[in-house]
Amino acid sequence: MRARQTLERRQLGLSLKRHRSLKGASQAEVGAAIGRSDSRISKVEDGTATLDADELGRVLDFLDVPADERSTVLELGARARRRLPRGAAAAQPYTDTLPGSFQRLADLEADAVAIHCYEPGLVPGLLQAPGYTRSVVSSCDGVFWESSEVEVENRCLFRRQRQRTTLGASEPKRFEFVFTEDALAGADREVLREQLEHLLKLVEQRPDITVQVLRPGDIRNPAPNGGVTVLDFGGTAPSVAFTPTVYGPSTYFDDEADAAALLRAFRAVQGLARDHAASVDLIRRTLEEL
């Protein structure tokens, strides 16, 4: 039976697709392992069908999903099978409380055809140079997790992998980024130099990326204290808006009206920012003045 597409089913499908790619298996091979057709597996991966608990368990066995991820994927499957009302009268954000929520955000980013991202105070993660990423991650070490160089390195590595997967996707995408001017200051001189050079290299090589820098403190800004990311899937799935939090679970807005409101907020911020050419000129001048 064809299921109604929901964010929970999208997350399950993209997780299974990622593990299948890591295994190097085809959809037909996964289907054969559980007595299902490749078309059924295709529907599960695009979020329009589900598997029962036994079928999902056998898929995870076939894909050699590690034990620490297995329970999370099984819970995703349980959530995907629920038929919660998401109509206008019952619309509510979806809170991803399961472990590894950052990986599921990366899955959604990789699947999107357009990403609209506003980040106050920081260069967005997809645009960060290695030294900038390490500085940002290190500032959280011993605060949001027990101090650990291994944890810092793992988080930096994941961000680099996320950049390669999303920015290097074979299917064309469109990227629109807005961040505030104070993101271009406050870092170590060499870290900032590397970041500015990285931004200039990206915009010179990637016509699919636009960067706009916003002056901080504009009272007209509808989102002065929080970032907004809107993921557009080109009509194959409903748009999803993500609002990052300092601590705690990830929150997604997959209701059409909510996603549209957050896209309007992004467009409003975009309209207040310098245009792409002026922003690139500001980045270049800032680099020259270091």
PyMOL commands that set and color helices and strands:
alter all, ss='L'
color gray80, all
select helices_A, chain A and resi 7-23+27-34+38-45+53-62+67-81+101-111+125-127+130-138+149-167+181-184+189-205+256-272+276-289
alter helices_A, ss='H'
color red, helices_A
select strands_A, chain A and resi 94-96+114-119+174-180+209-214+228-232+240-243+250-253
alter strands_A, ss='S'
color yellow, strands_A
deselect
rebuild
show_as cartoon
